[in-house]
Amino acid sequence: MDDVQEAQSSRPSRRVLETVTFARPRCPRCDGVHLRKYRSIRDQGDGSSLCWVRCIAPDCGHRFRLLLE
Ligand SMILES: [Zn+2]
């Protein structure tokens, strides 16, 4: 169903929206995507959050930090 304001507008109703990619974090050692968070600071005061994660790939286990801006 179309939005009412969109339908009354003179602009075309089907605009192409910008796409912003939110990439999943990957392990810097093995490029794996299966990570387990074991500690986090939800908000560091500036809206960003920091997590400590461990790669759960059986032959990796690399630990690193993850910063979400
Ligand atoms: Zn890994």
N, CA, C, O and the ligand as a Tripos MOL2 file, in Angstrom:
@<TRIPOS>MOLECULE
protein
  277   275    70     0     0
PROTEIN
NO_CHARGES

@<TRIPOS>ATOM
      1 N           0.8450   -1.1880    0.0000 N.3       1 MET1
      2 CA          0.0000    0.0000    0.0000 C.3       1 MET1
      3 C           0.8860    1.2460    0.0000 C.2       1 MET1
      4 O           1.8330    1.3370    0.7800 O.2       1 MET1
      5 N           0.5760    2.2010   -0.8740 N.am      2 ASP2
      6 CA          1.3720    3.4190   -0.9700 C.3       2 ASP2
      7 C           1.0930    4.3690    0.1860 C.2       2 ASP2
      8 O          -0.0210    4.4270    0.7080 O.2       2 ASP2
      9 N           2.0950    5.0910    0.5660 N.am      3 ASP3
     10 CA          1.9490    6.1110    1.5960 C.3       3 ASP3
     11 C           1.1050    7.2410    1.0280 C.2       3 ASP3
     12 O           1.2930    7.6110   -0.1310 O.2       3 ASP3
     13 N           0.1680    7.8090    1.8140 N.am      4 VAL4
     14 CA         -0.7530    8.8380    1.3400 C.3       4 VAL4
     15 C          -0.0060   10.0820    0.8670 C.2       4 VAL4
     16 O          -0.2900   10.6000   -0.2130 O.2       4 VAL4
     17 N           0.9360   10.5600    1.6580 N.am      5 GLN5
     18 CA          1.6890   11.7530    1.2850 C.3       5 GLN5
     19 C           2.4900   11.5130    0.0110 C.2       5 GLN5
     20 O           2.6450   12.4130   -0.8150 O.2       5 GLN5
     21 N           2.9870   10.3130   -0.1370 N.am      6 GLU6
     22 CA          3.7630    9.9630   -1.3150 C.3       6 GLU6
     23 C           2.8690   10.0140   -2.5580 C.2       6 GLU6
     24 O           3.2960   10.4820   -3.6130 O.2       6 GLU6
     25 N           1.6380    9.5330   -2.4310 N.am      7 ALA7
     26 CA          0.7000    9.4900   -3.5570 C.3       7 ALA7
     27 C           0.2730   10.8950   -3.9870 C.2       7 ALA7
     28 O           0.0490   11.1370   -5.1730 O.2       7 ALA7
     29 N           0.1580   11.8250   -3.0270 N.am      8 GLN8
     30 CA         -0.2800   13.1750   -3.3540 C.3       8 GLN8
     31 C           0.8620   14.0380   -3.8840 C.2       8 GLN8
     32 O           0.6280   15.0930   -4.4740 O.2       8 GLN8
     33 N           2.0850   13.5920   -3.6730 N.am      9 SER9
     34 CA          3.2440   14.3480   -4.1190 C.3       9 SER9
     35 C           3.3510   14.3030   -5.6390 C.2       9 SER9
     36 O           2.8940   13.3610   -6.2870 O.2       9 SER9
     37 N           3.9750   15.3620   -6.1970 N.am     10 SER10
     38 CA          4.1510   15.3920   -7.6480 C.3      10 SER10
     39 C           5.3660   14.5650   -8.0710 C.2      10 SER10
     40 O           5.5600   14.2670   -9.2490 O.2      10 SER10
     41 N           6.1750   14.2040   -7.0760 N.am     11 ARG11
     42 CA          7.3500   13.3960   -7.3940 C.3      11 ARG11
     43 C           6.9300   11.9670   -7.7140 C.2      11 ARG11
     44 O           5.8830   11.5080   -7.2580 O.2      11 ARG11
     45 N           7.7270   11.2810   -8.4790 N.am     12 PRO12
     46 CA          7.3930    9.8730   -8.7420 C.3      12 PRO12
     47 C           7.3610    9.0930   -7.4270 C.2      12 PRO12
     48 O           8.1900    9.3160   -6.5450 O.2      12 PRO12
     49 N           6.4030    8.1820   -7.3050 N.am     13 SER13
     50 CA          6.2370    7.4820   -6.0430 C.3      13 SER13
     51 C           7.2890    6.3960   -5.8340 C.2      13 SER13
     52 O           7.5790    6.0000   -4.7050 O.2      13 SER13
     53 N           7.8450    5.9330   -6.9260 N.am     14 ARG14
     54 CA          8.8720    4.9000   -6.7570 C.3      14 ARG14
     55 C          10.2520    5.4930   -6.9790 C.2      14 ARG14
     56 O          10.7520    5.5560   -8.1030 O.2      14 ARG14
     57 N          10.8440    5.9200   -5.8960 N.am     15 ARG15
     58 CA         12.1950    6.4470   -5.9640 C.3      15 ARG15
     59 C          13.1720    5.3370   -5.6190 C.2      15 ARG15
     60 O          12.8560    4.4070   -4.8780 O.2      15 ARG15
     61 N          14.3500    5.4610   -6.1700 N.am     16 VAL16
     62 CA         15.4000    4.5180   -5.8070 C.3      16 VAL16
     63 C          16.0920    5.0590   -4.5700 C.2      16 VAL16
     64 O          16.6850    6.1370   -4.5960 O.2      16 VAL16
     65 N          16.0110    4.3110   -3.5050 N.am     17 LEU17
     66 CA         16.6220    4.7630   -2.2570 C.3      17 LEU17
     67 C          18.0950    4.3900   -2.2290 C.2      17 LEU17
     68 O          18.5320    3.4200   -2.8490 O.2      17 LEU17
     69 N          18.8210    5.1740   -1.5080 N.am     18 GLU18
     70 CA         20.2320    4.8750   -1.3200 C.3      18 GLU18
     71 C          20.3700    3.5910   -0.5060 C.2      18 GLU18
     72 O          19.5320    3.2880    0.3440 O.2      18 GLU18
     73 N          21.4060    2.8650   -0.7690 N.am     19 THR19
     74 CA         21.6660    1.6480   -0.0080 C.3      19 THR19
     75 C          22.9160    1.8350    0.8290 C.2      19 THR19
     76 O          23.9810    2.1730    0.3130 O.2      19 THR19
     77 N          22.7750    1.6110    2.1210 N.am     20 VAL20
     78 CA         23.9250    1.6780    3.0260 C.3      20 VAL20
     79 C          24.1930    0.2660    3.5070 C.2      20 VAL20
     80 O          23.3160   -0.3860    4.0740 O.2      20 VAL20
     81 N          25.3870   -0.1930    3.2820 N.am     21 THR21
     82 CA         25.7190   -1.5610    3.6550 C.3      21 THR21
     83 C          26.2000   -1.6350    5.0970 C.2      21 THR21
     84 O          27.0620   -0.8680    5.5250 O.2      21 THR21
     85 N          25.6270   -2.5650    5.8240 N.am     22 PHE22
     86 CA         26.0580   -2.8220    7.1800 C.3      22 PHE22
     87 C          26.6980   -4.2050    7.1550 C.2      22 PHE22
     88 O          26.0140   -5.2240    7.2520 O.2      22 PHE22
     89 N          28.0050   -4.2230    7.0260 N.am     23 ALA23
     90 CA         28.6970   -5.5030    6.8650 C.3      23 ALA23
     91 C          28.8330   -6.2180    8.1980 C.2      23 ALA23
     92 O          29.0610   -5.5870    9.2300 O.2      23 ALA23
     93 N          28.6940   -7.5140    8.1720 N.am     24 ARG24
     94 CA         28.8770   -8.2790    9.4050 C.3      24 ARG24
     95 C          30.3590   -8.3360    9.7440 C.2      24 ARG24
     96 O          31.2090   -8.4060    8.8570 O.2      24 ARG24
     97 N          30.6530   -8.3050   11.0190 N.am     25 PRO25
     98 CA         32.0580   -8.3480   11.4050 C.3      25 PRO25
     99 C          32.6840   -9.7040   11.0980 C.2      25 PRO25
    100 O          32.0290  -10.7420   11.1920 O.2      25 PRO25
    101 N          33.9410   -9.6770   10.7360 N.am     26 ARG26
    102 CA         34.6610  -10.9170   10.4150 C.3      26 ARG26
    103 C          35.9210  -11.0140   11.2510 C.2      26 ARG26
    104 O          36.5250  -10.0120   11.6330 O.2      26 ARG26
    105 N          36.2920  -12.2350   11.5170 N.am     27 CYS27
    106 CA         37.5140  -12.4920   12.2520 C.3      27 CYS27
    107 C          38.7120  -12.0590   11.4050 C.2      27 CYS27
    108 O          38.8200  -12.4620   10.2470 O.2      27 CYS27
    109 N          39.6150  -11.2440   11.9630 N.am     28 PRO28
    110 CA         40.7730  -10.7820   11.1880 C.3      28 PRO28
    111 C          41.7770  -11.8950   10.8940 C.2      28 PRO28
    112 O          42.6360  -11.7340   10.0270 O.2      28 PRO28
    113 N          41.6800  -13.0050   11.5940 N.am     29 ARG29
    114 CA         42.6400  -14.0910   11.3680 C.3      29 ARG29
    115 C          42.1470  -15.0890   10.3190 C.2      29 ARG29
    116 O          42.8870  -15.4550    9.4060 O.2      29 ARG29
    117 N          40.8860  -15.5290   10.4550 N.am     30 CYS30
    118 CA         40.4040  -16.5750    9.5430 C.3      30 CYS30
    119 C          39.2610  -16.1160    8.6480 C.2      30 CYS30
    120 O          38.7810  -16.8920    7.8210 O.2      30 CYS30
    121 N          38.8150  -14.8670    8.7940 N.am     31 ASP31
    122 CA         37.7290  -14.3170    7.9840 C.3      31 ASP31
    123 C          36.3800  -14.9700    8.2920 C.2      31 ASP31
    124 O          35.4410  -14.8570    7.5040 O.2      31 ASP31
    125 N          36.2840  -15.6450    9.4270 N.am     32 GLY32
    126 CA         35.0310  -16.2930    9.8210 C.3      32 GLY32
    127 C          34.0200  -15.2880   10.3530 C.2      32 GLY32
    128 O          34.3860  -14.2070   10.8130 O.2      32 GLY32
    129 N          32.7580  -15.6500   10.2870 N.am     33 VAL33
    130 CA         31.6990  -14.7490   10.7420 C.3      33 VAL33
    131 C          31.0240  -15.2520   12.0160 C.2      33 VAL33
    132 O          30.1010  -14.6130   12.5210 O.2      33 VAL33
    133 N          31.4740  -16.3880   12.5360 N.am     34 HIS34
    134 CA         30.8580  -16.9230   13.7470 C.3      34 HIS34
    135 C          31.6600  -16.4450   14.9610 C.2      34 HIS34
    136 O          32.7050  -16.9990   15.3040 O.2      34 HIS34
    137 N          31.1360  -15.4080   15.5870 N.am     35 LEU35
    138 CA         31.8370  -14.7610   16.6810 C.3      35 LEU35
    139 C          30.9760  -14.7850   17.9300 C.2      35 LEU35
    140 O          29.7500  -14.7040   17.8570 O.2      35 LEU35
    141 N          31.6260  -14.8950   19.0690 N.am     36 ARG36
    142 CA         30.8930  -14.8600   20.3330 C.3      36 ARG36
    143 C          31.3700  -13.6790   21.1580 C.2      36 ARG36
    144 O          32.5600  -13.4990   21.4150 O.2      36 ARG36
    145 N          30.3830  -12.8800   21.5630 N.am     37 LYS37
    146 CA         30.6810  -11.6990   22.3550 C.3      37 LYS37
    147 C          30.8300  -12.1130   23.8150 C.2      37 LYS37
    148 O          29.9710  -12.8190   24.3430 O.2      37 LYS37
    149 N          31.8900  -11.6900   24.4690 N.am     38 TYR38
    150 CA         32.0170  -12.0550   25.8790 C.3      38 TYR38
    151 C          32.1050  -10.8650   26.8060 C.2      38 TYR38
    152 O          32.1080  -11.0280   28.0270 O.2      38 TYR38
    153 N          32.1770   -9.6880   26.2530 N.am     39 ARG39
    154 CA         32.1860   -8.4850   27.0730 C.3      39 ARG39
    155 C          31.8330   -7.3220   26.1730 C.2      39 ARG39
    156 O          32.1880   -7.3320   24.9940 O.2      39 ARG39
    157 N          31.1370   -6.3110   26.6970 N.am     40 SER40
    158 CA         30.8310   -5.1610   25.8530 C.3      40 SER40
    159 C          30.5860   -3.9040   26.6620 C.2      40 SER40
    160 O          30.1380   -3.9560   27.8070 O.2      40 SER40
    161 N          30.8860   -2.7830   26.0470 N.am     41 ILE41
    162 CA         30.5050   -1.4770   26.5730 C.3      41 ILE41
    163 C          29.4640   -0.9500   25.5990 C.2      41 ILE41
    164 O          29.7840   -0.5930   24.4650 O.2      41 ILE41
    165 N          28.2280   -0.9050   26.0430 N.am     42 ARG42
    166 CA         27.1350   -0.5800   25.1340 C.3      42 ARG42
    167 C          27.2280    0.8310   24.5690 C.2      42 ARG42
    168 O          26.9820    1.0520   23.3830 O.2      42 ARG42
    169 N          27.5810    1.7680   25.4110 N.am     43 ASP43
    170 CA         27.7070    3.1470   24.9430 C.3      43 ASP43
    171 C          28.9280    3.7660   25.6110 C.2      43 ASP43
    172 O          28.9810    3.8820   26.8350 O.2      43 ASP43
    173 N          29.8740    4.1480   24.8300 N.am     44 GLN44
    174 CA         31.1000    4.7230   25.3780 C.3      44 GLN44
    175 C          30.9630    6.2070   25.6600 C.2      44 GLN44
    176 O          31.9420    6.8550   26.0290 O.2      44 GLN44
    177 N          29.7670    6.7580   25.4930 N.am     45 GLY45
    178 CA         29.5420    8.1760   25.7610 C.3      45 GLY45
    179 C          29.3400    8.9770   24.4880 C.2      45 GLY45
    180 O          28.7770   10.0720   24.5190 O.2      45 GLY45
    181 N          29.7980    8.4350   23.3680 N.am     46 ASP46
    182 CA         29.6390    9.1420   22.0970 C.3      46 ASP46
    183 C          28.7360    8.3600   21.1470 C.2      46 ASP46
    184 O          28.7020    8.6480   19.9510 O.2      46 ASP46
    185 N          28.0080    7.3770   21.6670 N.am     47 GLY47
    186 CA         27.0870    6.5990   20.8370 C.3      47 GLY47
    187 C          27.7190    5.3640   20.2370 C.2      47 GLY47
    188 O          27.0150    4.5110   19.6960 O.2      47 GLY47
    189 N          29.0270    5.2500   20.3210 N.am     48 SER48
    190 CA         29.6750    4.0620   19.7900 C.3      48 SER48
    191 C          29.7230    2.9960   20.8830 C.2      48 SER48
    192 O          29.6620    3.3090   22.0720 O.2      48 SER48
    193 N          29.8310    1.7370   20.4680 N.am     49 SER49
    194 CA         29.9410    0.6750   21.4580 C.3      49 SER49
    195 C          31.1020   -0.2360   21.1070 C.2      49 SER49
    196 O          31.4530   -0.4150   19.9410 O.2      49 SER49
    197 N          31.6760   -0.7980   22.1340 N.am     50 LEU50
    198 CA         32.8600   -1.6260   21.9690 C.3      50 LEU50
    199 C          32.5580   -3.0100   22.5280 C.2      50 LEU50
    200 O          32.0030   -3.1350   23.6200 O.2      50 LEU50
    201 N          32.9210   -4.0430   21.7840 N.am     51 CYS51
    202 CA         32.6970   -5.4190   22.2460 C.3      51 CYS51
    203 C          34.0020   -6.1900   22.1670 C.2      51 CYS51
    204 O          34.8580   -5.9270   21.3220 O.2      51 CYS51
    205 N          34.1290   -7.1420   23.0640 N.am     52 TRP52
    206 CA         35.2350   -8.0830   23.0010 C.3      52 TRP52
    207 C          34.6390   -9.3830   22.4900 C.2      52 TRP52
    208 O          33.6990   -9.9120   23.0830 O.2      52 TRP52
    209 N          35.1670   -9.8920   21.4160 N.am     53 VAL53
    210 CA         34.5990  -11.0950   20.8230 C.3      53 VAL53
    211 C          35.6610  -12.1640   20.6090 C.2      53 VAL53
    212 O          36.8590  -11.8860   20.5530 O.2      53 VAL53
    213 N          35.1810  -13.3850   20.4940 N.am     54 ARG54
    214 CA         36.0670  -14.5060   20.2260 C.3      54 ARG54
    215 C          35.5140  -15.2660   19.0340 C.2      54 ARG54
    216 O          34.3210  -15.5670   18.9750 O.2      54 ARG54
    217 N          36.3770  -15.5690   18.0990 N.am     55 CYS55
    218 CA         35.9810  -16.3490   16.9380 C.3      55 CYS55
    219 C          35.7350  -17.7860   17.4020 C.2      55 CYS55
    220 O          36.5720  -18.3670   18.0920 O.2      55 CYS55
    221 N          34.5880  -18.3580   17.0250 N.am     56 ILE56
    222 CA         34.2840  -19.7090   17.4890 C.3      56 ILE56
    223 C          34.5530  -20.7670   16.4270 C.2      56 ILE56
    224 O          34.1100  -21.9090   16.5520 O.2      56 ILE56
    225 N          35.2750  -20.3850   15.3890 N.am     57 ALA57
    226 CA         35.7200  -21.4070   14.4220 C.3      57 ALA57
    227 C          36.6300  -22.3760   15.1820 C.2      57 ALA57
    228 O          37.5070  -21.9390   15.9270 O.2      57 ALA57
    229 N          36.4300  -23.6960   14.9990 N.am     58 PRO58
    230 CA         37.1310  -24.6940   15.8140 C.3      58 PRO58
    231 C          38.6550  -24.5820   15.7810 C.2      58 PRO58
    232 O          39.3020  -24.8650   16.7890 O.2      58 PRO58
    233 N          39.2350  -24.1870   14.6780 N.am     59 ASP59
    234 CA         40.6970  -24.1260   14.6030 C.3      59 ASP59
    235 C          41.2280  -22.6950   14.6630 C.2      59 ASP59
    236 O          42.3460  -22.4210   14.2260 O.2      59 ASP59
    237 N          40.4170  -21.7850   15.2070 N.am     60 CYS60
    238 CA         40.8670  -20.3930   15.2910 C.3      60 CYS60
    239 C          40.8560  -19.9020   16.7360 C.2      60 CYS60
    240 O          41.8880  -19.9270   17.4060 O.2      60 CYS60
    241 N          39.6850  -19.4500   17.2240 N.am     61 GLY61
    242 CA         39.6020  -18.9970   18.6040 C.3      61 GLY61
    243 C          40.2330  -17.6360   18.8490 C.2      61 GLY61
    244 O          40.5090  -17.2740   19.9920 O.2      61 GLY61
    245 N          40.4590  -16.8910   17.7950 N.am     62 HIS62
    246 CA         41.0860  -15.5780   17.9100 C.3      62 HIS62
    247 C          40.1910  -14.6060   18.6870 C.2      62 HIS62
    248 O          38.9760  -14.5680   18.4890 O.2      62 HIS62
    249 N          40.8100  -13.8290   19.5670 N.am     63 ARG63
    250 CA         40.0610  -12.8200   20.3240 C.3      63 ARG63
    251 C          40.4210  -11.4430   19.8180 C.2      63 ARG63
    252 O          41.5850  -11.1510   19.5460 O.2      63 ARG63
    253 N          39.4190  -10.6050   19.6940 N.am     64 PHE64
    254 CA         39.6610   -9.2430   19.2410 C.3      64 PHE64
    255 C          38.5270   -8.3460   19.6940 C.2      64 PHE64
    256 O          37.5180   -8.8120   20.2240 O.2      64 PHE64
    257 N          38.7080   -7.0490   19.4770 N.am     65 ARG65
    258 CA         37.6790   -6.0880   19.8610 C.3      65 ARG65
    259 C          36.9180   -5.6320   18.6260 C.2      65 ARG65
    260 O          37.4290   -5.6480   17.5060 O.2      65 ARG65
    261 N          35.6880   -5.2280   18.8710 N.am     66 LEU66
    262 CA         34.8060   -4.8090   17.7990 C.3      66 LEU66
    263 C          34.2620   -3.4320   18.1570 C.2      66 LEU66
    264 O          33.6430   -3.2620   19.2070 O.2      66 LEU66
    265 N          34.4860   -2.4670   17.3050 N.am     67 LEU67
    266 CA         33.9790   -1.1240   17.5630 C.3      67 LEU67
    267 C          32.8310   -0.8280   16.6130 C.2      67 LEU67
    268 O          32.9930   -0.8490   15.3930 O.2      67 LEU67
    269 N          31.6620   -0.5490   17.1940 N.am     68 LEU68
    270 CA         30.5030   -0.1800   16.3730 C.3      68 LEU68
    271 C          30.3250    1.3230   16.4850 C.2      68 LEU68
    272 O          29.9660    1.8340   17.5450 O.2      68 LEU68
    273 N          30.5740    2.0250   15.4010 N.am     69 GLU69
    274 CA         30.5180    3.4820   15.4460 C.3      69 GLU69
    275 C          29.0990    3.9970   15.3460 C.2      69 GLU69
    276 O          28.8790    5.2080   15.3690 O.2      69 GLU69
    277 ZN         38.7980  -16.8110   13.3330 Zn       70 ZN70
@<TRIPOS>BOND
     1     1     2 1
     2     2     3 1
     3     3     4 2
     4     3     5 am
     5     5     6 1
     6     6     7 1
     7     7     8 2
     8     7     9 am
     9     9    10 1
    10    10    11 1
    11    11    12 2
    12    11    13 am
    13    13    14 1
    14    14    15 1
    15    15    16 2
    16    15    17 am
    17    17    18 1
    18    18    19 1
    19    19    20 2
    20    19    21 am
    21    21    22 1
    22    22    23 1
    23    23    24 2
    24    23    25 am
    25    25    26 1
    26    26    27 1
    27    27    28 2
    28    27    29 am
    29    29    30 1
    30    30    31 1
    31    31    32 2
    32    31    33 am
    33    33    34 1
    34    34    35 1
    35    35    36 2
    36    35    37 am
    37    37    38 1
    38    38    39 1
    39    39    40 2
    40    39    41 am
    41    41    42 1
    42    42    43 1
    43    43    44 2
    44    43    45 am
    45    45    46 1
    46    46    47 1
    47    47    48 2
    48    47    49 am
    49    49    50 1
    50    50    51 1
    51    51    52 2
    52    51    53 am
    53    53    54 1
    54    54    55 1
    55    55    56 2
    56    55    57 am
    57    57    58 1
    58    58    59 1
    59    59    60 2
    60    59    61 am
    61    61    62 1
    62    62    63 1
    63    63    64 2
    64    63    65 am
    65    65    66 1
    66    66    67 1
    67    67    68 2
    68    67    69 am
    69    69    70 1
    70    70    71 1
    71    71    72 2
    72    71    73 am
    73    73    74 1
    74    74    75 1
    75    75    76 2
    76    75    77 am
    77    77    78 1
    78    78    79 1
    79    79    80 2
    80    79    81 am
    81    81    82 1
    82    82    83 1
    83    83    84 2
    84    83    85 am
    85    85    86 1
    86    86    87 1
    87    87    88 2
    88    87    89 am
    89    89    90 1
    90    90    91 1
    91    91    92 2
    92    91    93 am
    93    93    94 1
    94    94    95 1
    95    95    96 2
    96    95    97 am
    97    97    98 1
    98    98    99 1
    99    99   100 2
   100    99   101 am
   101   101   102 1
   102   102   103 1
   103   103   104 2
   104   103   105 am
   105   105   106 1
   106   106   107 1
   107   107   108 2
   108   107   109 am
   109   109   110 1
   110   110   111 1
   111   111   112 2
   112   111   113 am
   113   113   114 1
   114   114   115 1
   115   115   116 2
   116   115   117 am
   117   117   118 1
   118   118   119 1
   119   119   120 2
   120   119   121 am
   121   121   122 1
   122   122   123 1
   123   123   124 2
   124   123   125 am
   125   125   126 1
   126   126   127 1
   127   127   128 2
   128   127   129 am
   129   129   130 1
   130   130   131 1
   131   131   132 2
   132   131   133 am
   133   133   134 1
   134   134   135 1
   135   135   136 2
   136   135   137 am
   137   137   138 1
   138   138   139 1
   139   139   140 2
   140   139   141 am
   141   141   142 1
   142   142   143 1
   143   143   144 2
   144   143   145 am
   145   145   146 1
   146   146   147 1
   147   147   148 2
   148   147   149 am
   149   149   150 1
   150   150   151 1
   151   151   152 2
   152   151   153 am
   153   153   154 1
   154   154   155 1
   155   155   156 2
   156   155   157 am
   157   157   158 1
   158   158   159 1
   159   159   160 2
   160   159   161 am
   161   161   162 1
   162   162   163 1
   163   163   164 2
   164   163   165 am
   165   165   166 1
   166   166   167 1
   167   167   168 2
   168   167   169 am
   169   169   170 1
   170   170   171 1
   171   171   172 2
   172   171   173 am
   173   173   174 1
   174   174   175 1
   175   175   176 2
   176   175   177 am
   177   177   178 1
   178   178   179 1
   179   179   180 2
   180   179   181 am
   181   181   182 1
   182   182   183 1
   183   183   184 2
   184   183   185 am
   185   185   186 1
   186   186   187 1
   187   187   188 2
   188   187   189 am
   189   189   190 1
   190   190   191 1
   191   191   192 2
   192   191   193 am
   193   193   194 1
   194   194   195 1
   195   195   196 2
   196   195   197 am
   197   197   198 1
   198   198   199 1
   199   199   200 2
   200   199   201 am
   201   201   202 1
   202   202   203 1
   203   203   204 2
   204   203   205 am
   205   205   206 1
   206   206   207 1
   207   207   208 2
   208   207   209 am
   209   209   210 1
   210   210   211 1
   211   211   212 2
   212   211   213 am
   213   213   214 1
   214   214   215 1
   215   215   216 2
   216   215   217 am
   217   217   218 1
   218   218   219 1
   219   219   220 2
   220   219   221 am
   221   221   222 1
   222   222   223 1
   223   223   224 2
   224   223   225 am
   225   225   226 1
   226   226   227 1
   227   227   228 2
   228   227   229 am
   229   229   230 1
   230   230   231 1
   231   231   232 2
   232   231   233 am
   233   233   234 1
   234   234   235 1
   235   235   236 2
   236   235   237 am
   237   237   238 1
   238   238   239 1
   239   239   240 2
   240   239   241 am
   241   241   242 1
   242   242   243 1
   243   243   244 2
   244   243   245 am
   245   245   246 1
   246   246   247 1
   247   247   248 2
   248   247   249 am
   249   249   250 1
   250   250   251 1
   251   251   252 2
   252   251   253 am
   253   253   254 1
   254   254   255 1
   255   255   256 2
   256   255   257 am
   257   257   258 1
   258   258   259 1
   259   259   260 2
   260   259   261 am
   261   261   262 1
   262   262   263 1
   263   263   264 2
   264   263   265 am
   265   265   266 1
   266   266   267 1
   267   267   268 2
   268   267   269 am
   269   269   270 1
   270   270   271 1
   271   271   272 2
   272   271   273 am
   273   273   274 1
   274   274   275 1
   275   275   276 2
@<TRIPOS>SUBSTRUCTURE
     1 MET1         2 RESIDUE 1 A MET
     2 ASP2         6 RESIDUE 1 A ASP
     3 ASP3        10 RESIDUE 1 A ASP
     4 VAL4        14 RESIDUE 1 A VAL
     5 GLN5        18 RESIDUE 1 A GLN
     6 GLU6        22 RESIDUE 1 A GLU
     7 ALA7        26 RESIDUE 1 A ALA
     8 GLN8        30 RESIDUE 1 A GLN
     9 SER9        34 RESIDUE 1 A SER
    10 SER10       38 RESIDUE 1 A SER
    11 ARG11       42 RESIDUE 1 A ARG
    12 PRO12       46 RESIDUE 1 A PRO
    13 SER13       50 RESIDUE 1 A SER
    14 ARG14       54 RESIDUE 1 A ARG
    15 ARG15       58 RESIDUE 1 A ARG
    16 VAL16       62 RESIDUE 1 A VAL
    17 LEU17       66 RESIDUE 1 A LEU
    18 GLU18       70 RESIDUE 1 A GLU
    19 THR19       74 RESIDUE 1 A THR
    20 VAL20       78 RESIDUE 1 A VAL
    21 THR21       82 RESIDUE 1 A THR
    22 PHE22       86 RESIDUE 1 A PHE
    23 ALA23       90 RESIDUE 1 A ALA
    24 ARG24       94 RESIDUE 1 A ARG
    25 PRO25       98 RESIDUE 1 A PRO
    26 ARG26      102 RESIDUE 1 A ARG
    27 CYS27      106 RESIDUE 1 A CYS
    28 PRO28      110 RESIDUE 1 A PRO
    29 ARG29      114 RESIDUE 1 A ARG
    30 CYS30      118 RESIDUE 1 A CYS
    31 ASP31      122 RESIDUE 1 A ASP
    32 GLY32      126 RESIDUE 1 A GLY
    33 VAL33      130 RESIDUE 1 A VAL
    34 HIS34      134 RESIDUE 1 A HIS
    35 LEU35      138 RESIDUE 1 A LEU
    36 ARG36      142 RESIDUE 1 A ARG
    37 LYS37      146 RESIDUE 1 A LYS
    38 TYR38      150 RESIDUE 1 A TYR
    39 ARG39      154 RESIDUE 1 A ARG
    40 SER40      158 RESIDUE 1 A SER
    41 ILE41      162 RESIDUE 1 A ILE
    42 ARG42      166 RESIDUE 1 A ARG
    43 ASP43      170 RESIDUE 1 A ASP
    44 GLN44      174 RESIDUE 1 A GLN
    45 GLY45      178 RESIDUE 1 A GLY
    46 ASP46      182 RESIDUE 1 A ASP
    47 GLY47      186 RESIDUE 1 A GLY
    48 SER48      190 RESIDUE 1 A SER
    49 SER49      194 RESIDUE 1 A SER
    50 LEU50      198 RESIDUE 1 A LEU
    51 CYS51      202 RESIDUE 1 A CYS
    52 TRP52      206 RESIDUE 1 A TRP
    53 VAL53      210 RESIDUE 1 A VAL
    54 ARG54      214 RESIDUE 1 A ARG
    55 CYS55      218 RESIDUE 1 A CYS
    56 ILE56      222 RESIDUE 1 A ILE
    57 ALA57      226 RESIDUE 1 A ALA
    58 PRO58      230 RESIDUE 1 A PRO
    59 ASP59      234 RESIDUE 1 A ASP
    60 CYS60      238 RESIDUE 1 A CYS
    61 GLY61      242 RESIDUE 1 A GLY
    62 HIS62      246 RESIDUE 1 A HIS
    63 ARG63      250 RESIDUE 1 A ARG
    64 PHE64      254 RESIDUE 1 A PHE
    65 ARG65      258 RESIDUE 1 A ARG
    66 LEU66      262 RESIDUE 1 A LEU
    67 LEU67      266 RESIDUE 1 A LEU
    68 LEU68      270 RESIDUE 1 A LEU
    69 GLU69      274 RESIDUE 1 A GLU
    70 ZN70       277 GROUP 0 **** ****
